[in-house]
Each structure stands twice: as C-alpha cells, then as structure tokens.
C-alpha cells in the first residue's frame, strides 16, 4: 500500500482522528501541519484539484481520498479486500 498523506492543522479533531486511525492500522503515513509548513488554502486547492474548505485533506499516494469520513471508508474497503 502507498503512503497516506494527511494535510491538517492543530486543534482539528478530524485531523487527529485520521492520524490515529493510520497509527492503529499500522499504515505508512505522513502528517503535514498546513500552518507549520506555510501551506495556504490556495496551495491545497492546487494539490487537491478542486476548492477546499476543510481539513484534513487526505491522499493515498497521489490519489485524493477526501477527509476523515472518506479515509474511514477507504480503510474499511482495504480490510474487506484483504478478507476476500
């Protein structure tokens, strides 16, 4: 599986939950604090390819997954594929 990249910020509960989910599942992941890295909303929109209003913005490799809810669904799908 490719690395999960989470763009988030301090104080964001869903960002924290996304990080924790990756840690619990043992996924290779990288958390990037957009404020510490000086990443603007416009920068994120260029990376994502569409308007961005919230964080986290999560990628699997170069593929945009979405936010926390989409990450949780992605994880469930990965586990279902593994069991099949």
Secondary structure as GFF3:
##gff-version 3
##sequence-region A 1 84
A	DSSP	beta_strand	4	8	.	.	.	ID=ss1
A	DSSP	alpha_helix	13	25	.	.	.	ID=ss2
A	DSSP	beta_strand	29	33	.	.	.	ID=ss3
A	DSSP	alpha_helix	41	48	.	.	.	ID=ss4
A	DSSP	beta_strand	57	60	.	.	.	ID=ss5
A	DSSP	beta_strand	63	66	.	.	.	ID=ss6
A	DSSP	alpha_helix	68	83	.	.	.	ID=ss7
###
